[in-house]
């Protein structure tokens, strides 16, 4: 799939992005894809290409741009290497809910100004940390978000006042959430709480648990599960086909 490299200016600086599009003249509906805690890397460029092939212009941002030029993580060892784990969690802390919202506003403005993109409502999707980001953006920047997908996202229901489930009454998007089995960051009880919050708020949504481990949709994650990953692609395609400008 064709892609361009660009920079989006946010209140906190310049965020490197790539915009992945299908072959052909377009324009296409716009989507922001949020990576997992490992950040942008070849796996996510491939995933953005695959999503673009469904007929979307997919923006893939470096959510860690506040950390400057950072060295890529080895997803096979990052959580067992103390120094790398410490570096990772230090960078994760730079992506606060306020940062997610201000970045998203800049991303949507960028998409709205691109000739490859149609309409002024967009999709968001994310994985792990990015799955949480997708729901926070859907709640804190609701007007431009037509659809939000979260895959093996963690921290979707917490005791903190910034918990995504507390934003349900602000969401205007169609929401799809796929949790992982035996995932302490998003348990079946938390899935029920999220489902109830979305239902009470009148949000069109699906919350379900896949029979696969945390990380099931991302090929360079150890728990990657081909069957669950294919299921996620189908769900994402259906979510965006039914909600985004055509």
N, C-alpha and C positions, 0 to 999 in steps of 0.2 A: 504494500500500500504506500502511496506517496505520503511524505511528511515534511514539515518545515520546522526549523528551529527559530524560536523567538524569545523575547523577554517581555514579561508583564510587570508593569510598575505598580507596586502596592504601597500602602502607607508605611511599610517597614523596609522597602528597598526594591530591588529588581529580582524577579523570580524567573529563572529559566524554564521554558516550557517547550514541548513539541506538540504540533497539531497534526494528527493523523487523519487522512481522508481516503474515501474510496477512489477508485479510478473513475475518471469522467469529469464533467464540468460542474456538477452540483447545481445549486447549493444543497446542503444537507442539514438535518437537525443537529444541534450541538450537544455534546456530552463532556463532562469533566470526570476523568477517572483518577481516583485517589489511591496511591499505592499503599502497601502495608508498611509496617515499621521499618523494613529494610530500605525503603525509599526507591526512587527511580533507578532502574537497572535494565539490562537487556530483556529479562523476562517480561517486564511491564511494557516495553516498547512493542514486543511481540503481541502482548495481550491487547494493547491499544490498536494495533493493526487489525487484529481479529475482530474487535468490536467495530472498527471503521468499516470493515467489509460488510457489515449488516446494513450500512447506509447512513453512517453518522460521521460528523467531524468531531474527533475525540481529542480533547486537550489533556495532556499528561504533564502535571506540574511537579517541579522539584520542591516539595513541601518543606525541605530542610534548608532552603536558601538563606535563612537567617544565620546558619552555621558557616557560611562562606563555602570555600572549595573543600568539600569533605570527601574522604576516601571511601569507596564503596565497601559495604559489609559482605562478608562471606556468610550466607544464610545457613550453611552447614555447621558453622562453628561459633557464630556470634553470641549465642546464648550460653555456651559453655566456656568461652574465653572471658575471664573477668574484666580485663581492660576494655575489650570491645563491647561487652554488655554494658559497662559503665558509660562508654562513649555513646552508645545507642540511646540509653535512657536519658542522658543529658540532652541529646538532640530532640527526643520525643517531647521533652518539656517545653521546647520552643514553639510547639504547635498547640497553643492554647485554644479554647473555644472562641475567644475574641479574635485570635489570629485566623482561625478557620473562616470566620464570618467575613472579616475584612478582605482576606485573600479571595474568597469566593466572589465577592462583589466585583473585584478587579478582573477575575477570570471571566465572569459573565459579560462585563463591559467589553473585554477583549473579543470574546466570541461574537457579540452583537455587532461589532465593527468589522468583522471579517467577511469578505465576499463569498467564502466557501460555506457560510453558515446561514441558515434561514430561521426566521422567527426570533422572538425575544423571551421564549421560555425554553428551559434546558433540562437535560438529565444529569444526574450525578450518580456515581457508583464508586464503591470502595471496598477494600479488603483489610481485615484485621483493624488496625488503627484507622485506616481509610474508611472502613465501614461505619465507624463511629462518626467520623468527619461528615460523611454523607448525610446522616440523620441530623447532626447539629446544623449543617448548612440548610437542610430542608426546613428546620424550625426557626433558625435565626435570620435567614435570608429567603423567606418563603415565596415572595412574588415571582421570581424568575424560575423557580424549581417546579417542573411539571412531573418529574419522576425521580425517585431515589431508591437505589439498591444497595444493600449492605450484605456482605458475604463474610462469614466467620468473623464478624465484628465483635469487639470486646468493649466493655464499659457502656453498654447501651442502657442499662438500668443500674444506677448507683444511688448512694445516699447523699451525693453531692448536689448542690443546687443547679449545677450545670449539666445534670444528667439528661441525655437526649429524650428519654421518655416523658420528661416534664415539658417538653416543647410540642407535644402532640397537638395541642389546641391551636397552635400557630401554623401548622403544616397545611399546605394546599396541594401538595404532591401526592401522587399515587406511590405507595411505599411497599417495597418488597424486602423482607429480611430473611436470610437463611443462616441459621446458627449451626455450629458444629457439635457433635456429640462429646460428652464428657469434657466440656469446656468450662472451666471455672470462671472465665471472664464473661460468659453469657450462658447461664444455666437455664434449664427448662422452666424453673420457677420465674426467673427473670423474663423469659420469653412470654410467659403468661401475663406478667405485669405489663410488658410492653404492648402485647396484643390488646389487653383491656384498655390501656390508655388511648391507643389509636382508635379503638371501637367507640369509646365514650366521646372522643373528639370528632367522630364522624369521618375519619380519614379512610379512604379506600386503601386497603392494605392486605398483605399476606405475611404472616410470620410462621415459619416452619423450621424444623431441625433436620439437617441432613445426616445420614448414617455414616459420617466420615469425620476425621479429626480436624482440629483448628489448622487452617492453612490449606484446605482441600482444593481450592481453586487456583492456586498459584504454583506453576510448574517447578520452580526451584525451591519450594518448601518441602521439607522431608515428609510431611503428612499428605502431600499431593495425592489426590484420588481421581483417577481418570473418569470414572462413572459420575462422581459428584461434580467434577469440573464440567462435564458435558451437560449435566442437568442445570448447572448455574448459567451456562451460555444460553441455553434454551429459555430459561426464566428471564434473563436479562433482555434477550431479543424480544420476547413477548411484552415485557414491561415497557420498553421504549417504543415499540411499534404501536402500542395502544395509547400512549400518552404524549408523545412528542409531535411537533408540527410535521405534517407530511406534504 
